[in-house]
Every structure is written in structure tokens, then in C-alpha cells.
Amino acid sequence: MKVNKGNLMPARSILVSGALLLVFGGLIFFTRLSSAQTPDGRPRRTGEATVKPTPTPATVKPTSLPPANRVATPTPTPTGVDRIAPQLGEPPPPPRLRPKPTPTPEEFNPNDPNILRINTQLVTLNVRVIDRTNRPIDNVRKTDFHVYEDGVPQPVEFFSKEELPISYGLAVDTSLSLRNQLQSVIDAAKTIINSNKRGDETFIERFISSDKINVEKEFTANKDDLVETIDNLYLEGGQTAVIDGVYLAAEHVAEYKKGNDSDRRRRALIVITDGEDRHSFYTEAQLFQRLREEDVQIYVIGFVNELDKEGGFIKKSPHDKAVALINKFAGDTGGRAFFPQSLSELPEIASAIIRDMRTQYVLAYNPTNTARDGSYRAVRVTVDDGPNRDKRIALTRAGYNAPREGAPSPRGPANRTGTTRPGNTPIKSP
């Protein structure tokens, strides 16, 4: 059978048109299906399928602030150093110096053989040089001195001869045994005070018995105050405690400005007494043990003429015991003792004490014996003869105690401050 080709053309056109309609119809169907959500958020039903809306984040309600304060503040965009890391094209944050970590301290081992131990125990000596007539000599060189500790020569590491300020105490015995010499005691003390130079400082102690040891005037450079204190001294009864008075006064001088590295003043103690110790808390051994630990020179004016000179076959007389004690005060500390025979000697004695305290040499050495065992070390200083073979004598303290940690010192009477007098009338010498 023959097919007429002219009839096929309309049929093809109809088929193509129908296919295009089906494609566009399907596109419209799927487009409407995907947009089934309505603008108000409610689902639209399409046949039997229900399309649920996509959940949105919950809105955070503002705090219960007043309506006027509920103003939204836009969050600033971090820039520069506020960011964790700078963005490309921005300058880096400024550098910050980090502290050096503290190293963990190592535990100290005293037995470590790698530890270098250095002995710094410097022994200082105040040395007076005199001739055979007890006149001071002031032209001695360093090389003329020779220092010995327990007989062993010591190298002199420091030498000086200069006039330094003096800190000294006046310890005055005001017991009734000095009733006939009180005015002489006052005159001698005032002569010494009036010889003070600029920078000198003095304190005044009054002692009788162990419970009557008072600081009448603390360290001061004011001569008027010191003289007034001396003028107000008075006598009082009691068992004289010379050893206690010297012990506390020397300790007070030694501790004054102690530890001040810039203070190089000399320290001395001038004691005015008859030297008769009747009852002290400290023993002689304890006193001289203490004096060996301090670099305080002691000068004594001893009014011993009225003490009893009668003694027994074994026991010394009060006079001889007092002289021996006074000489030991001075000899062991590098000071000097004076025993006036008349009142006319007092001005010269006072001048000699001041001259001796000022005309001195300072020597220092590191001991070759480095043991810190608290033992007593005897010290001796010699000086070469003068240009014309003139004999020259060096005077200094007799020795010292080597340091020892934790050595307790005995407790005794306190050195009290104050000038409160008892009700009795002050006793002055006639």
C-alpha cells in the first residue's frame, strides 16, 4: 500500500508539539511542588503530601530592662590587635617583651666540694704608740708594725692613721664610797666632755648596785646637755657593782650604730670609780669574755686612795684588788688606767685620755687560723724602733674570741634609761 508523504507532515508537527507541551507541563508541576511553603510559614497541602517549613532560630528575648534601655548596640567588627591573627594587608600587633622565667633554686649542699669557701673574719685593732715616757708617737709607718696572733705573724691588710669621730661612754660610780671625791669626779667628767670635737658623741651611765644602773643621757653631741647631766649626778647607797656597770656600758657603746658600714668611728669607755666591786651579777670571767668580743677601749680614772690597804696572808686588800681590776680593764682592751694622787692632776688626766683616744693607728688583718671554734686568740703588736733607735711601744687589746655561731650570752641586769630619783635628798661631797 502506498503512503502519501504529503499527509505525514501534519502528523509529525502534532507529535512534536505534544511532546513540548508535556515537558513544559512537567517543569511547571515540579516548580509549584518545591514552592509549596506559603509566605506566612504554614504548610500547603498538595494532594496527600504535607511540606513542613524549615525551622528558624529562636528569638532571644531582651532582659528585663526598662523599655528605654532596650537599645540594640551593633557589635563592632574587630580590627588590628583585637583579632586573634591579623588579616592580610594589616600591620602585625606590637611586640611584647616576655619576662625571663625564674630558675628553680637548687638545694644547697654544704658538703659540696665544688663550693668555694672564703673567710671574711677581719680583725681590726686600734693601736696606740708611745715612747718610754708615755708620750704618743704619730709618725709610724705601716711597715714598722708587726702583728702576731697566738705567736704566728699575720699580714697587715689595712693601715690607717686619721682622726675619726669618737663614740664613748662615761660610766660614773655614784656609790657612797666616793662621797669625798664626788666633786672631783664631776670636774673630771666635765673636762672630758668639753674636749669633745665635732662629730664626737657621748652617753652617760650612772651605776651603784646591780639594780641601779641607769643611762642618764643617751648618745648626743650636745655638750650643754651632757654637762647639765653631770652636774645633776648624786650619790646613793648600795652594794657597788663595778663589773656590772662596766659590762653594760661597754655593751651599749659597742652596739651603738653597729652594722652601719659607713660608720668608722672609734669606740671607747671612760670609767670613773674607786674600783671596789662588792656585789655584781656578772663574774670577772664573764665580763672579760664579753670585752674580748667587742672592740671598745676602756680608760679608767681610779680613786683608790681611800680604800683599805690592809690585806691578809692570801687575800688581797680592797685597795690592791681594785687596782688589779682597773689595770685589767685597761690592759685587756688597749686603754689606759690613771690613779690620781691629788685633784690637781685631773685636768691633765682628762686631756691625756682625749689625746690617747685620738692619736691612734688602725690595723686590720685576716687571721691565718680560720677555725670558727670560739677560742681565745692572743694578739700582740710590736713596732720597730725610731730613727735614732728610740724605743717605741705599741698598745692594743690583748686578744679576741674567734666567732662561733649560736653562743648564748648570760642574761643579767638591764641598762635602764631614766633619771628618776628616790625620795631621799641628793648627797653631795662637802
C-alpha atoms as one frame of an Amber mdcrd trajectory, in Angstrom:
protein
   0.000   0.000   0.000   1.336   3.345  -0.823   1.562   6.067   1.846   1.044
   9.560   0.823   4.029  11.590   2.084   2.077  14.800   1.978  -0.168  13.523
   4.744   2.733  12.698   7.099   3.941  16.285   7.632   0.961  17.491   9.659
   1.089  14.416  11.848   4.761  14.985  12.748   4.075  18.562  13.699   1.317
  17.452  16.021   3.579  14.908  17.738   6.404  17.414  18.307   4.019  20.000
  19.690   2.538  17.453  22.065   5.939  16.418  23.389   6.903  20.015  24.081
   3.681  20.585  25.962   4.380  17.548  28.154   7.930  18.801  29.007   6.798
  22.324  29.928   3.893  20.904  31.920   6.250  18.755  33.974   8.542  21.662
  34.718   5.648  23.765  35.952   4.432  20.912  38.179   7.797  20.423  39.905
   8.313  24.163  40.304   4.997  24.514  42.127   5.728  21.475  44.243   9.010
  22.930  45.538   7.380  26.204  46.457   4.607  24.680  48.488   5.567  26.848
  51.593   3.366  29.869  51.932   4.773  33.273  52.945   3.146  33.062  56.400
   5.057  29.884  57.268   2.048  27.495  57.151   2.345  24.278  55.058   0.409
  23.929  51.872  -1.226  20.670  51.095  -0.550  19.175  47.702  -2.509  16.010
  47.341  -1.683  13.862  50.359   1.859  15.254  50.995   2.450  17.928  53.628
   5.649  20.004  53.379   6.885  21.254  56.779   8.551  24.660  56.956  12.257
  24.959  57.724  12.650  25.907  61.447  14.125  29.364  62.120  16.370  30.216
  65.136  14.545  31.215  68.323  14.490  34.906  69.006  16.351  35.844  72.220
  14.190  37.993  74.387  15.848  41.061  75.946  16.481  41.208  79.681  14.016
  42.872  81.927  15.446  46.322  81.407  13.212  49.337  81.099  11.967  49.913
  77.562  14.162  52.963  77.179  17.312  50.864  77.753  16.487  48.215  75.235
  18.548  49.726  72.500  20.395  47.325  70.256  24.091  48.113  70.006  25.754
  46.845  66.872  28.749  44.587  67.547  31.902  46.302  66.257  33.960  44.452
  63.775  37.288  43.524  65.372  40.290  45.118  63.781  44.050  45.255  64.346
  45.300  43.791  67.620  41.752  42.770  68.674  41.906  39.873  66.313  43.495
  36.578  67.041  45.532  36.786  63.863  45.955  39.814  61.601  44.377  39.610
  58.156  46.335  40.013  55.011  47.400  43.580  54.425  47.047  44.712  58.087
  50.092  45.531  60.303  51.025  42.882  62.906  50.391  43.584  66.614  53.200
  45.373  68.527  55.848  43.084  70.051  55.675  42.314  73.799  58.733  41.611
  75.917  58.378  38.347  77.789  59.890  38.145  81.268  62.726  35.727  81.729
  61.491  32.704  83.664  62.819  32.499  87.204  65.105  29.489  87.505  64.237
  26.946  90.125  66.701  27.324  93.032  68.932  24.387  93.601  69.090  22.828
  97.022  72.188  23.952  98.932  74.529  21.183  99.934  77.113  22.360 102.485
  79.268  19.294 101.753  79.525  20.027  98.051  83.275  20.018  97.245  82.697
  22.483  94.399  81.670  25.274  96.797  84.427  27.812  97.383  84.542  28.980
 100.990  86.097  32.348 101.764  86.927  33.530 105.284  85.892  37.140 105.813
  86.671  37.466 109.537  88.629  40.705 109.558  90.234  41.605 112.896  90.568
  45.330 113.486  92.976  46.767 116.045  93.149  50.306 117.376  96.798  50.791
 118.294  98.435  53.492 120.362 102.190  54.023 120.053 104.087  55.674 122.896
 107.693  56.209 123.950 109.293  55.336 127.280 107.804  58.440 128.905 104.275
  57.555 127.770 104.139  60.290 125.148 102.231  59.440 121.950 104.163  58.955
 118.689 102.410  59.838 115.465 104.991  59.169 112.704 104.909  55.361 112.489
 104.675  53.733 109.046 102.752  50.618 108.090 105.932  48.634 107.525 107.037
  49.377 111.104 104.151  47.364 112.569 104.183  43.605 113.160 101.071  41.699
 114.233 101.077  38.275 115.889  98.127  36.027 116.715  98.994  33.249 119.140
 102.615  33.909 118.224 102.023  33.478 114.464 102.832  36.510 112.221  99.802
  37.980 110.453  99.891  40.029 107.226  98.583  43.565 107.759  95.980  44.166
 105.070  94.713  47.578 106.163  96.500  50.545 107.729  95.210  53.983 108.558
  96.105  56.944 110.690  93.436  59.559 110.711  91.454  61.463 113.273  87.991
  59.961 113.388  84.930  60.883 115.448  84.686  59.102 118.787  81.654  57.475
 120.371  82.366  56.964 124.030  80.541  56.429 127.254  81.094  57.970 130.663
  80.314  55.380 133.337  80.318  57.146 136.680  80.330  55.379 140.030  77.973
  57.287 142.341  78.047  54.973 145.333  78.591  56.340 148.837  82.213  55.171
 148.829  83.001  58.187 146.616  81.371  60.747 148.913  84.648  62.629 149.374
  85.554  62.635 145.676  82.191  63.409 144.047  83.034  66.986 143.108  86.359
  65.803 141.687  84.511  63.157 139.679  82.153  65.799 138.297  85.015  68.149
 137.406  86.935  65.372 135.617  83.862  64.336 133.623  83.127  67.923 132.564
  86.740  68.415 131.448  86.482  65.352 129.202  83.143  66.439 127.737  84.396
  69.955 126.994  87.242  68.397 124.974  84.765  66.837 122.512  85.245  67.775
 118.880  82.806  67.953 116.017  81.267  64.546 115.372  82.030  63.131 118.820
  79.103  61.605 120.700  78.854  60.745 124.389  76.421  58.902 126.630  76.408
  58.965 130.435  75.767  55.996 132.696  75.325  56.194 136.450  75.842  52.988
 138.380  75.622  51.901 142.011  74.317  48.366 142.617  73.126  45.850 140.008
  69.559  47.149 140.172  70.633  50.798 139.953  72.393  51.140 136.593  70.825
  53.920 134.562  71.527  55.709 131.300  71.241  59.305 132.441  71.832  60.733
 128.952  71.764  58.852 125.655  74.370  59.420 122.929  74.462  63.072 121.955
  76.885  65.670 120.619  75.270  68.454 122.663  77.861  69.489 125.270  75.417
  71.611 127.237  73.052  68.688 127.774  75.935  66.446 128.815  77.371  68.971
 131.276  73.938  69.557 132.789  73.535  65.789 133.277  76.904  65.571 135.004
  76.023  68.489 137.298  72.877  66.636 138.394  74.653  63.450 139.490  74.146
  62.452 143.113  75.303  59.721 145.478  73.209  56.811 146.663  73.705  53.838
 148.931  74.009  50.280 147.675  76.381  47.371 147.096  78.699  48.732 144.404
  78.563  46.691 141.172  81.572  47.920 139.190  81.718  44.839 136.946  78.034
  45.116 136.027  78.373  48.833 135.336  81.337  48.296 133.007  79.700  45.294
 131.320  76.519  47.148 130.394  78.262  50.382 129.434  80.778  48.634 127.143
  77.964  46.672 125.536  75.993  49.869 124.945  78.970  51.557 123.277  79.698
  48.516 121.096  76.101  48.239 119.874  75.760  51.931 119.029  75.422  52.287
 115.229  76.602  48.719 114.819  76.112  47.404 111.306  76.456  50.806 109.675
  79.222  50.173 107.138  79.793  53.889 106.623  80.433  54.449 110.340  84.152
  54.115 111.138  84.170  55.979 114.431  86.274  54.791 117.327  84.538  53.454
 120.406  85.729  53.882 123.960  84.516  53.821 127.531  85.740  56.084 130.325
  85.042  54.738 133.800  85.300  56.877 136.923  85.259  54.692 140.042  87.153
  53.550 143.111  87.226  50.052 141.602  85.800  48.252 144.637  83.261  45.708
 143.399  81.115  44.436 146.255  78.319  42.537 144.510  77.806  42.104 140.743
  75.623  39.754 138.738  78.397  39.082 136.224  81.677  37.492 137.174  85.064
  38.789 136.088  85.368  35.895 133.656  82.049  36.770 132.001  82.987  40.439
 131.806  86.319  39.873 130.081  84.767  37.262 127.822  82.363  39.968 126.688
  85.082  42.589 126.309  87.040  40.256 124.023  84.051  40.153 121.700  83.858
  43.943 121.441  86.393  46.446 120.168  85.909  49.009 122.940  88.892  50.609
 124.654  88.461  51.307 128.343  90.091  54.221 130.177  89.744  54.348 133.943
  90.225  57.119 136.472  90.631  55.208 139.706  90.063  56.984 143.026  91.547
  54.209 145.170  93.405  56.173 147.838  90.703  55.845 150.498  90.338  52.064
 150.141  91.686  49.855 152.888  95.228  48.727 152.090  95.366  46.048 154.765
  95.140  42.524 153.424  95.579  39.003 154.694  98.261  36.423 154.020  96.372
  35.118 150.976  93.568  37.573 150.367  94.371  40.892 148.691  93.416  44.144
 150.339  90.420  46.065 148.911  92.919  48.607 147.576  95.053  46.045 145.759
  92.024  44.218 144.353  90.628  47.462 142.958  93.953  48.436 141.369  94.295
  44.985 139.778  90.762  45.115 138.375  91.209  48.628 136.971  94.515  47.728
 135.338  92.912  44.669 133.764  90.078  46.800 132.350  92.612  48.992 130.590
  95.259  46.397 129.699  92.938  43.878 128.062  91.221  46.492 125.894  94.181
  48.647 124.863  93.122  51.535 127.065  94.843  53.176 129.974  94.443  53.479
 133.757  95.074  56.589 135.864  95.333  56.794 139.646  95.324  60.465 140.641
  97.111  61.346 143.865  95.694  64.851 144.026  92.873  66.821 142.498  95.314
  68.994 140.591  96.119  66.025 138.323  92.593  65.675 136.964  92.763  68.247
 134.132  95.941  66.662 132.762  94.464  63.172 133.083  91.356  64.205 131.181
  93.473  65.764 128.425  95.650  62.636 128.228  92.575  60.423 127.752  91.269
  62.572 124.918  94.711  62.683 123.297  95.122  58.919 123.536  91.719  58.267
 122.001  92.527  60.494 119.027  96.190  59.637 118.414  95.839  56.085 117.196
  96.549  53.805 114.274  94.083  51.323 112.800  95.414  47.940 111.668  93.381
  45.075 110.217  94.241  41.540 109.181  92.599  38.275 108.145  93.654  35.579
 110.612  95.625  32.674 109.197  93.748  30.493 111.671  90.327  30.262 110.000
  88.702  27.935 112.542  85.413  29.278 113.924  85.668  27.499 117.236  85.086
  30.378 119.651  88.563  30.015 121.109  90.510  32.905 122.591  93.264  34.283
 120.332  96.067  36.262 121.941  97.119  39.312 119.909 100.412  41.148 120.144
 101.583  44.143 118.132 105.180  45.306 118.008 106.672  48.342 116.323 110.212
  48.973 115.129 112.389  51.464 116.969 112.543  55.033 115.801 115.176  56.635
 113.524 117.511  57.238 116.460 116.799  53.830 117.964 114.216  55.391 120.185
 112.103  52.746 121.868 108.502  52.706 120.643 105.763  50.712 122.376 102.525
  49.579 120.688  99.446  49.236 122.885  96.258  47.485 121.777  93.788  44.932
 123.074  95.267  41.703 124.355  93.182  39.402 122.183  89.738  38.420 120.997
  87.407  35.437 120.826  87.059  33.750 117.453  83.463  33.754 116.163  81.191
  30.841 116.900  77.589  30.583 115.837  74.852  30.245 118.432  76.915  31.052
 121.502  74.435  32.259 124.170  75.335  35.145 126.427  74.214  35.314 130.051
  71.206  37.398 130.943  71.740  39.970 133.610  70.613  43.354 134.841  69.102
  45.642 132.243  70.653  49.008 131.488  67.746  51.274 132.257  67.066  54.707
 130.871  65.800  57.472 133.085  66.765  59.922 135.761  64.009  59.289 138.311
  65.395  59.903 141.746  64.290  58.371 145.025  62.741  60.498 147.711  65.966
  60.981 149.616  67.958  64.186 149.348  70.924  64.007 146.950  74.212  63.652
 148.761  76.990  65.961 147.630  80.517  65.979 148.845  81.227  68.672 151.411
